[in-house]
Amino acid sequence: MKPKRYKAIICEFMAFRTGHTFSTDTTFSQAALLDITPDDVCHWMNSRAFGEPDPDEAQSQ
């Protein structure tokens, strides 16, 4: 993955997680990155795929 694309994706994810936007030149601390949980990633991916962080079983099929 190209660095520019990586930065855009991590900034988009962190914006979802925190509720505010970040510019692509933002540097996230190690503590902020280590604070990410598998549930955070799952909720973000669900939101991207289904439009909500916790879709019910019927929506995911």
mmCIF file of the N, C-alpha and C atoms, coordinates in Angstrom:
data_MODEL
# 
_entry.id   MODEL 
# 
loop_
_atom_site.group_PDB 
_atom_site.id 
_atom_site.type_symbol 
_atom_site.label_atom_id 
_atom_site.label_alt_id 
_atom_site.label_comp_id 
_atom_site.label_asym_id 
_atom_site.label_entity_id 
_atom_site.label_seq_id 
_atom_site.pdbx_PDB_ins_code 
_atom_site.Cartn_x 
_atom_site.Cartn_y 
_atom_site.Cartn_z 
_atom_site.occupancy 
_atom_site.B_iso_or_equiv 
_atom_site.pdbx_formal_charge 
_atom_site.auth_seq_id 
_atom_site.auth_comp_id 
_atom_site.auth_asym_id 
_atom_site.auth_atom_id 
_atom_site.pdbx_PDB_model_num 
ATOM 1   N N  . MET A 1 1  ? 0.852   -1.173  0.000  1.00 0.00 ? 1  MET A N  1 
ATOM 2   C CA . MET A 1 1  ? 0.000   0.000   0.000  1.00 0.00 ? 1  MET A CA 1 
ATOM 3   C C  . MET A 1 1  ? 0.897   1.236   0.000  1.00 0.00 ? 1  MET A C  1 
ATOM 4   N N  . LYS A 1 2  ? 0.535   2.197   -0.799 1.00 0.00 ? 2  LYS A N  1 
ATOM 5   C CA . LYS A 1 2  ? 1.319   3.429   -0.878 1.00 0.00 ? 2  LYS A CA 1 
ATOM 6   C C  . LYS A 1 2  ? 1.153   4.241   0.402  1.00 0.00 ? 2  LYS A C  1 
ATOM 7   N N  . PRO A 1 3  ? 2.213   4.916   0.850  1.00 0.00 ? 3  PRO A N  1 
ATOM 8   C CA . PRO A 1 3  ? 2.143   5.697   2.096  1.00 0.00 ? 3  PRO A CA 1 
ATOM 9   C C  . PRO A 1 3  ? 1.011   6.716   2.124  1.00 0.00 ? 3  PRO A C  1 
ATOM 10  N N  . LYS A 1 4  ? 0.758   7.402   1.014  1.00 0.00 ? 4  LYS A N  1 
ATOM 11  C CA . LYS A 1 4  ? -0.322  8.390   1.006  1.00 0.00 ? 4  LYS A CA 1 
ATOM 12  C C  . LYS A 1 4  ? -1.666  7.724   1.257  1.00 0.00 ? 4  LYS A C  1 
ATOM 13  N N  . ARG A 1 5  ? -1.882  6.561   0.651  1.00 0.00 ? 5  ARG A N  1 
ATOM 14  C CA . ARG A 1 5  ? -3.154  5.838   0.838  1.00 0.00 ? 5  ARG A CA 1 
ATOM 15  C C  . ARG A 1 5  ? -3.267  5.347   2.280  1.00 0.00 ? 5  ARG A C  1 
ATOM 16  N N  . TYR A 1 6  ? -2.174  4.837   2.822  1.00 0.00 ? 6  TYR A N  1 
ATOM 17  C CA . TYR A 1 6  ? -2.165  4.382   4.212  1.00 0.00 ? 6  TYR A CA 1 
ATOM 18  C C  . TYR A 1 6  ? -2.555  5.520   5.149  1.00 0.00 ? 6  TYR A C  1 
ATOM 19  N N  . LYS A 1 7  ? -1.957  6.699   4.945  1.00 0.00 ? 7  LYS A N  1 
ATOM 20  C CA . LYS A 1 7  ? -2.243  7.842   5.823  1.00 0.00 ? 7  LYS A CA 1 
ATOM 21  C C  . LYS A 1 7  ? -3.708  8.242   5.729  1.00 0.00 ? 7  LYS A C  1 
ATOM 22  N N  . ALA A 1 8  ? -4.264  8.238   4.533  1.00 0.00 ? 8  ALA A N  1 
ATOM 23  C CA . ALA A 1 8  ? -5.672  8.597   4.360  1.00 0.00 ? 8  ALA A CA 1 
ATOM 24  C C  . ALA A 1 8  ? -6.572  7.608   5.095  1.00 0.00 ? 8  ALA A C  1 
ATOM 25  N N  . ILE A 1 9  ? -6.237  6.334   5.029  1.00 0.00 ? 9  ILE A N  1 
ATOM 26  C CA . ILE A 1 9  ? -7.061  5.305   5.674  1.00 0.00 ? 9  ILE A CA 1 
ATOM 27  C C  . ILE A 1 9  ? -6.962  5.401   7.190  1.00 0.00 ? 9  ILE A C  1 
ATOM 28  N N  . ILE A 1 10 ? -5.762  5.545   7.737  1.00 0.00 ? 10 ILE A N  1 
ATOM 29  C CA . ILE A 1 10 ? -5.638  5.626   9.195  1.00 0.00 ? 10 ILE A CA 1 
ATOM 30  C C  . ILE A 1 10 ? -6.294  6.894   9.724  1.00 0.00 ? 10 ILE A C  1 
ATOM 31  N N  . CYS A 1 11 ? -6.215  7.989   8.979  1.00 0.00 ? 11 CYS A N  1 
ATOM 32  C CA . CYS A 1 11 ? -6.873  9.233   9.406  1.00 0.00 ? 11 CYS A CA 1 
ATOM 33  C C  . CYS A 1 11 ? -8.390  9.082   9.369  1.00 0.00 ? 11 CYS A C  1 
ATOM 34  N N  . GLU A 1 12 ? -8.893  8.391   8.351  1.00 0.00 ? 12 GLU A N  1 
ATOM 35  C CA . GLU A 1 12 ? -10.337 8.129   8.265  1.00 0.00 ? 12 GLU A CA 1 
ATOM 36  C C  . GLU A 1 12 ? -10.792 7.253   9.437  1.00 0.00 ? 12 GLU A C  1 
ATOM 37  N N  . PHE A 1 13 ? -10.019 6.217   9.730  1.00 0.00 ? 13 PHE A N  1 
ATOM 38  C CA . PHE A 1 13 ? -10.354 5.337   10.849 1.00 0.00 ? 13 PHE A CA 1 
ATOM 39  C C  . PHE A 1 13 ? -10.329 6.092   12.180 1.00 0.00 ? 13 PHE A C  1 
ATOM 40  N N  . MET A 1 14 ? -9.274  6.855   12.410 1.00 0.00 ? 14 MET A N  1 
ATOM 41  C CA . MET A 1 14 ? -9.164  7.596   13.669 1.00 0.00 ? 14 MET A CA 1 
ATOM 42  C C  . MET A 1 14 ? -10.258 8.652   13.786 1.00 0.00 ? 14 MET A C  1 
ATOM 43  N N  . ALA A 1 15 ? -10.667 9.242   12.673 1.00 0.00 ? 15 ALA A N  1 
ATOM 44  C CA . ALA A 1 15 ? -11.778 10.195  12.690 1.00 0.00 ? 15 ALA A CA 1 
ATOM 45  C C  . ALA A 1 15 ? -13.063 9.490   13.109 1.00 0.00 ? 15 ALA A C  1 
ATOM 46  N N  . PHE A 1 16 ? -13.296 8.298   12.582 1.00 0.00 ? 16 PHE A N  1 
ATOM 47  C CA . PHE A 1 16 ? -14.467 7.509   12.978 1.00 0.00 ? 16 PHE A CA 1 
ATOM 48  C C  . PHE A 1 16 ? -14.404 7.205   14.471 1.00 0.00 ? 16 PHE A C  1 
ATOM 49  N N  . ARG A 1 17 ? -13.241 6.820   14.927 1.00 0.00 ? 17 ARG A N  1 
ATOM 50  C CA . ARG A 1 17 ? -13.065 6.401   16.320 1.00 0.00 ? 17 ARG A CA 1 
ATOM 51  C C  . ARG A 1 17 ? -13.212 7.558   17.305 1.00 0.00 ? 17 ARG A C  1 
ATOM 52  N N  . THR A 1 18 ? -12.702 8.734   16.947 1.00 0.00 ? 18 THR A N  1 
ATOM 53  C CA . THR A 1 18 ? -12.695 9.861   17.884 1.00 0.00 ? 18 THR A CA 1 
ATOM 54  C C  . THR A 1 18 ? -13.831 10.853  17.672 1.00 0.00 ? 18 THR A C  1 
ATOM 55  N N  . GLY A 1 19 ? -14.411 10.849  16.471 1.00 0.00 ? 19 GLY A N  1 
ATOM 56  C CA . GLY A 1 19 ? -15.503 11.775  16.197 1.00 0.00 ? 19 GLY A CA 1 
ATOM 57  C C  . GLY A 1 19 ? -15.065 13.113  15.631 1.00 0.00 ? 19 GLY A C  1 
ATOM 58  N N  . HIS A 1 20 ? -13.782 13.266  15.303 1.00 0.00 ? 20 HIS A N  1 
ATOM 59  C CA . HIS A 1 20 ? -13.334 14.494  14.636 1.00 0.00 ? 20 HIS A CA 1 
ATOM 60  C C  . HIS A 1 20 ? -12.276 14.150  13.596 1.00 0.00 ? 20 HIS A C  1 
ATOM 61  N N  . THR A 1 21 ? -12.133 15.023  12.615 1.00 0.00 ? 21 THR A N  1 
ATOM 62  C CA . THR A 1 21 ? -11.251 14.733  11.484 1.00 0.00 ? 21 THR A CA 1 
ATOM 63  C C  . THR A 1 21 ? -9.785  15.017  11.803 1.00 0.00 ? 21 THR A C  1 
ATOM 64  N N  . PHE A 1 22 ? -8.924  14.418  11.008 1.00 0.00 ? 22 PHE A N  1 
ATOM 65  C CA . PHE A 1 22 ? -7.479  14.613  11.105 1.00 0.00 ? 22 PHE A CA 1 
ATOM 66  C C  . PHE A 1 22 ? -6.947  14.882  9.705  1.00 0.00 ? 22 PHE A C  1 
ATOM 67  N N  . SER A 1 23 ? -5.949  15.736  9.601  1.00 0.00 ? 23 SER A N  1 
ATOM 68  C CA . SER A 1 23 ? -5.306  15.944  8.302  1.00 0.00 ? 23 SER A CA 1 
ATOM 69  C C  . SER A 1 23 ? -4.357  14.779  8.051  1.00 0.00 ? 23 SER A C  1 
ATOM 70  N N  . THR A 1 24 ? -4.037  14.555  6.795  1.00 0.00 ? 24 THR A N  1 
ATOM 71  C CA . THR A 1 24 ? -3.184  13.410  6.462  1.00 0.00 ? 24 THR A CA 1 
ATOM 72  C C  . THR A 1 24 ? -1.735  13.587  6.900  1.00 0.00 ? 24 THR A C  1 
ATOM 73  N N  . ASP A 1 25 ? -1.384  14.772  7.391  1.00 0.00 ? 25 ASP A N  1 
ATOM 74  C CA . ASP A 1 25 ? -0.027  14.940  7.922  1.00 0.00 ? 25 ASP A CA 1 
ATOM 75  C C  . ASP A 1 25 ? 0.030   14.735  9.436  1.00 0.00 ? 25 ASP A C  1 
ATOM 76  N N  . THR A 1 26 ? -1.078  14.275  10.024 1.00 0.00 ? 26 THR A N  1 
ATOM 77  C CA . THR A 1 26 ? -1.125  13.987  11.457 1.00 0.00 ? 26 THR A CA 1 
ATOM 78  C C  . THR A 1 26 ? -0.235  12.780  11.770 1.00 0.00 ? 26 THR A C  1 
ATOM 79  N N  . THR A 1 27 ? 0.489   12.871  12.868 1.00 0.00 ? 27 THR A N  1 
ATOM 80  C CA . THR A 1 27 ? 1.265   11.742  13.370 1.00 0.00 ? 27 THR A CA 1 
ATOM 81  C C  . THR A 1 27 ? 0.598   11.263  14.648 1.00 0.00 ? 27 THR A C  1 
ATOM 82  N N  . PHE A 1 28 ? 0.179   10.016  14.658 1.00 0.00 ? 28 PHE A N  1 
ATOM 83  C CA . PHE A 1 28 ? -0.491  9.456   15.826 1.00 0.00 ? 28 PHE A CA 1 
ATOM 84  C C  . PHE A 1 28 ? 0.547   8.854   16.766 1.00 0.00 ? 28 PHE A C  1 
ATOM 85  N N  . SER A 1 29 ? 0.341   9.063   18.051 1.00 0.00 ? 29 SER A N  1 
ATOM 86  C CA . SER A 1 29 ? 1.283   8.531   19.038 1.00 0.00 ? 29 SER A CA 1 
ATOM 87  C C  . SER A 1 29 ? 1.166   7.010   19.110 1.00 0.00 ? 29 SER A C  1 
ATOM 88  N N  . GLN A 1 30 ? 2.203   6.399   19.611 1.00 0.00 ? 30 GLN A N  1 
ATOM 89  C CA . GLN A 1 30 ? 2.178   4.953   19.791 1.00 0.00 ? 30 GLN A CA 1 
ATOM 90  C C  . GLN A 1 30 ? 1.058   4.570   20.751 1.00 0.00 ? 30 GLN A C  1 
ATOM 91  N N  . ALA A 1 31 ? 0.844   5.369   21.784 1.00 0.00 ? 31 ALA A N  1 
ATOM 92  C CA . ALA A 1 31 ? -0.219  5.086   22.752 1.00 0.00 ? 31 ALA A CA 1 
ATOM 93  C C  . ALA A 1 31 ? -1.590  5.116   22.080 1.00 0.00 ? 31 ALA A C  1 
ATOM 94  N N  . ALA A 1 32 ? -1.812  6.098   21.205 1.00 0.00 ? 32 ALA A N  1 
ATOM 95  C CA . ALA A 1 32 ? -3.100  6.189   20.509 1.00 0.00 ? 32 ALA A CA 1 
ATOM 96  C C  . ALA A 1 32 ? -3.317  4.972   19.614 1.00 0.00 ? 32 ALA A C  1 
ATOM 97  N N  . LEU A 1 33 ? -2.272  4.523   18.953 1.00 0.00 ? 33 LEU A N  1 
ATOM 98  C CA . LEU A 1 33 ? -2.397  3.363   18.074 1.00 0.00 ? 33 LEU A CA 1 
ATOM 99  C C  . LEU A 1 33 ? -2.563  2.072   18.868 1.00 0.00 ? 33 LEU A C  1 
ATOM 100 N N  . LEU A 1 34 ? -1.868  1.966   19.990 1.00 0.00 ? 34 LEU A N  1 
ATOM 101 C CA . LEU A 1 34 ? -1.998  0.766   20.824 1.00 0.00 ? 34 LEU A CA 1 
ATOM 102 C C  . LEU A 1 34 ? -3.350  0.686   21.520 1.00 0.00 ? 34 LEU A C  1 
ATOM 103 N N  . ASP A 1 35 ? -4.041  1.817   21.601 1.00 0.00 ? 35 ASP A N  1 
ATOM 104 C CA . ASP A 1 35 ? -5.358  1.870   22.234 1.00 0.00 ? 35 ASP A CA 1 
ATOM 105 C C  . ASP A 1 35 ? -6.465  1.337   21.315 1.00 0.00 ? 35 ASP A C  1 
ATOM 106 N N  . ILE A 1 36 ? -6.159  1.111   20.048 1.00 0.00 ? 36 ILE A N  1 
ATOM 107 C CA . ILE A 1 36 ? -7.141  0.591   19.089 1.00 0.00 ? 36 ILE A CA 1 
ATOM 108 C C  . ILE A 1 36 ? -7.439  -0.863  19.428 1.00 0.00 ? 36 ILE A C  1 
ATOM 109 N N  . THR A 1 37 ? -8.721  -1.193  19.486 1.00 0.00 ? 37 THR A N  1 
ATOM 110 C CA . THR A 1 37 ? -9.132  -2.563  19.795 1.00 0.00 ? 37 THR A CA 1 
ATOM 111 C C  . THR A 1 37 ? -9.684  -3.242  18.538 1.00 0.00 ? 37 THR A C  1 
ATOM 112 N N  . PRO A 1 38 ? -9.737  -4.566  18.549 1.00 0.00 ? 38 PRO A N  1 
ATOM 113 C CA . PRO A 1 38 ? -10.371 -5.267  17.428 1.00 0.00 ? 38 PRO A CA 1 
ATOM 114 C C  . PRO A 1 38 ? -11.825 -4.819  17.219 1.00 0.00 ? 38 PRO A C  1 
ATOM 115 N N  . ASP A 1 39 ? -12.536 -4.528  18.300 1.00 0.00 ? 39 ASP A N  1 
ATOM 116 C CA . ASP A 1 39 ? -13.915 -4.045  18.172 1.00 0.00 ? 39 ASP A CA 1 
ATOM 117 C C  . ASP A 1 39 ? -13.973 -2.704  17.450 1.00 0.00 ? 39 ASP A C  1 
ATOM 118 N N  . ASP A 1 40 ? -13.000 -1.822  17.710 1.00 0.00 ? 40 ASP A N  1 
ATOM 119 C CA . ASP A 1 40 ? -12.948 -0.537  17.003 1.00 0.00 ? 40 ASP A CA 1 
ATOM 120 C C  . ASP A 1 40 ? -12.859 -0.770  15.496 1.00 0.00 ? 40 ASP A C  1 
ATOM 121 N N  . VAL A 1 41 ? -11.969 -1.661  15.097 1.00 0.00 ? 41 VAL A N  1 
ATOM 122 C CA . VAL A 1 41 ? -11.778 -1.954  13.674 1.00 0.00 ? 41 VAL A CA 1 
ATOM 123 C C  . VAL A 1 41 ? -13.039 -2.596  13.097 1.00 0.00 ? 41 VAL A C  1 
ATOM 124 N N  . CYS A 1 42 ? -13.626 -3.523  13.823 1.00 0.00 ? 42 CYS A N  1 
ATOM 125 C CA . CYS A 1 42 ? -14.845 -4.195  13.372 1.00 0.00 ? 42 CYS A CA 1 
ATOM 126 C C  . CYS A 1 42 ? -15.985 -3.195  13.188 1.00 0.00 ? 42 CYS A C  1 
ATOM 127 N N  . HIS A 1 43 ? -16.176 -2.297  14.146 1.00 0.00 ? 43 HIS A N  1 
ATOM 128 C CA . HIS A 1 43 ? -17.239 -1.293  14.042 1.00 0.00 ? 43 HIS A CA 1 
ATOM 129 C C  . HIS A 1 43 ? -17.009 -0.383  12.842 1.00 0.00 ? 43 HIS A C  1 
ATOM 130 N N  . TRP A 1 44 ? -15.762 0.005   12.613 1.00 0.00 ? 44 TRP A N  1 
ATOM 131 C CA . TRP A 1 44 ? -15.444 0.867   11.476 1.00 0.00 ? 44 TRP A CA 1 
ATOM 132 C C  . TRP A 1 44 ? -15.724 0.150   10.153 1.00 0.00 ? 44 TRP A C  1 
ATOM 133 N N  . MET A 1 45 ? -15.296 -1.106  10.058 1.00 0.00 ? 45 MET A N  1 
ATOM 134 C CA . MET A 1 45 ? -15.537 -1.868  8.828  1.00 0.00 ? 45 MET A CA 1 
ATOM 135 C C  . MET A 1 45 ? -17.026 -2.103  8.608  1.00 0.00 ? 45 MET A C  1 
ATOM 136 N N  . ASN A 1 46 ? -17.768 -2.401  9.675  1.00 0.00 ? 46 ASN A N  1 
ATOM 137 C CA . ASN A 1 46 ? -19.221 -2.553  9.555  1.00 0.00 ? 46 ASN A CA 1 
ATOM 138 C C  . ASN A 1 46 ? -19.856 -1.258  9.073  1.00 0.00 ? 46 ASN A C  1 
ATOM 139 N N  . SER A 1 47 ? -19.400 -0.153  9.608  1.00 0.00 ? 47 SER A N  1 
ATOM 140 C CA . SER A 1 47 ? -19.932 1.148   9.212  1.00 0.00 ? 47 SER A CA 1 
ATOM 141 C C  . SER A 1 47 ? -19.671 1.412   7.731  1.00 0.00 ? 47 SER A C  1 
ATOM 142 N N  . ARG A 1 48 ? -18.503 1.059   7.272  1.00 0.00 ? 48 ARG A N  1 
ATOM 143 C CA . ARG A 1 48 ? -18.172 1.250   5.846  1.00 0.00 ? 48 ARG A CA 1 
ATOM 144 C C  . ARG A 1 48 ? -18.991 0.316   4.962  1.00 0.00 ? 48 ARG A C  1 
ATOM 145 N N  . ALA A 1 49 ? -19.180 -0.921  5.399  1.00 0.00 ? 49 ALA A N  1 
ATOM 146 C CA . ALA A 1 49 ? -19.870 -1.915  4.572  1.00 0.00 ? 49 ALA A CA 1 
ATOM 147 C C  . ALA A 1 49 ? -21.390 -1.815  4.645  1.00 0.00 ? 49 ALA A C  1 
ATOM 148 N N  . PHE A 1 50 ? -21.919 -1.561  5.846  1.00 0.00 ? 50 PHE A N  1 
ATOM 149 C CA . PHE A 1 50 ? -23.360 -1.631  6.056  1.00 0.00 ? 50 PHE A CA 1 
ATOM 150 C C  . PHE A 1 50 ? -24.002 -0.311  6.449  1.00 0.00 ? 50 PHE A C  1 
ATOM 151 N N  . GLY A 1 51 ? -23.176 0.718   6.687  1.00 0.00 ? 51 GLY A N  1 
ATOM 152 C CA . GLY A 1 51 ? -23.718 2.023   7.043  1.00 0.00 ? 51 GLY A CA 1 
ATOM 153 C C  . GLY A 1 51 ? -23.986 2.218   8.518  1.00 0.00 ? 51 GLY A C  1 
ATOM 154 N N  . GLU A 1 52 ? -23.669 1.228   9.328  1.00 0.00 ? 52 GLU A N  1 
ATOM 155 C CA . GLU A 1 52 ? -23.804 1.350   10.780 1.00 0.00 ? 52 GLU A CA 1 
ATOM 156 C C  . GLU A 1 52 ? -22.811 0.416   11.466 1.00 0.00 ? 52 GLU A C  1 
ATOM 157 N N  . PRO A 1 53 ? -22.352 0.810   12.659 1.00 0.00 ? 53 PRO A N  1 
ATOM 158 C CA . PRO A 1 53 ? -21.301 0.032   13.328 1.00 0.00 ? 53 PRO A CA 1 
ATOM 159 C C  . PRO A 1 53 ? -21.736 -1.335  13.842 1.00 0.00 ? 53 PRO A C  1 
ATOM 160 N N  . ASP A 1 54 ? -23.017 -1.500  14.127 1.00 0.00 ? 54 ASP A N  1 
ATOM 161 C CA . ASP A 1 54 ? -23.515 -2.772  14.663 1.00 0.00 ? 54 ASP A CA 1 
ATOM 162 C C  . ASP A 1 54 ? -24.728 -3.255  13.878 1.00 0.00 ? 54 ASP A C  1 
ATOM 163 N N  . PRO A 1 55 ? -24.544 -3.692  12.630 1.00 0.00 ? 55 PRO A N  1 
ATOM 164 C CA . PRO A 1 55 ? -25.697 -4.159  11.852 1.00 0.00 ? 55 PRO A CA 1 
ATOM 165 C C  . PRO A 1 55 ? -26.238 -5.455  12.439 1.00 0.00 ? 55 PRO A C  1 
ATOM 166 N N  . ASP A 1 56 ? -27.536 -5.648  12.293 1.00 0.00 ? 56 ASP A N  1 
ATOM 167 C CA . ASP A 1 56 ? -28.088 -6.909  12.800 1.00 0.00 ? 56 ASP A CA 1 
ATOM 168 C C  . ASP A 1 56 ? -27.791 -8.030  11.808 1.00 0.00 ? 56 ASP A C  1 
ATOM 169 N N  . GLU A 1 57 ? -28.078 -9.227  12.186 1.00 0.00 ? 57 GLU A N  1 
ATOM 170 C CA . GLU A 1 57 ? -27.742 -10.412 11.395 1.00 0.00 ? 57 GLU A CA 1 
ATOM 171 C C  . GLU A 1 57 ? -28.360 -10.365 9.998  1.00 0.00 ? 57 GLU A C  1 
ATOM 172 N N  . ALA A 1 58 ? -29.573 -9.875  9.869  1.00 0.00 ? 58 ALA A N  1 
ATOM 173 C CA . ALA A 1 58 ? -30.248 -9.835  8.565  1.00 0.00 ? 58 ALA A CA 1 
ATOM 174 C C  . ALA A 1 58 ? -29.528 -8.917  7.584  1.00 0.00 ? 58 ALA A C  1 
ATOM 175 N N  . GLN A 1 59 ? -28.975 -7.821  8.058  1.00 0.00 ? 59 GLN A N  1 
ATOM 176 C CA . GLN A 1 59 ? -28.294 -6.885  7.174  1.00 0.00 ? 59 GLN A CA 1 
ATOM 177 C C  . GLN A 1 59 ? -26.957 -7.419  6.694  1.00 0.00 ? 59 GLN A C  1 
ATOM 178 N N  . SER A 1 60 ? -26.319 -8.262  7.463  1.00 0.00 ? 60 SER A N  1 
ATOM 179 C CA . SER A 1 60 ? -24.983 -8.723  7.104  1.00 0.00 ? 60 SER A CA 1 
ATOM 180 C C  . SER A 1 60 ? -25.003 -9.912  6.145  1.00 0.00 ? 60 SER A C  1 
ATOM 181 N N  . GLN A 1 61 ? -26.163 -10.380 5.767  1.00 0.00 ? 61 GLN A N  1 
ATOM 182 C CA . GLN A 1 61 ? -26.237 -11.517 4.839  1.00 0.00 ? 61 GLN A CA 1 
ATOM 183 C C  . GLN A 1 61 ? -26.698 -11.089 3.480  1.00 0.00 ? 61 GLN A C  1 
# 
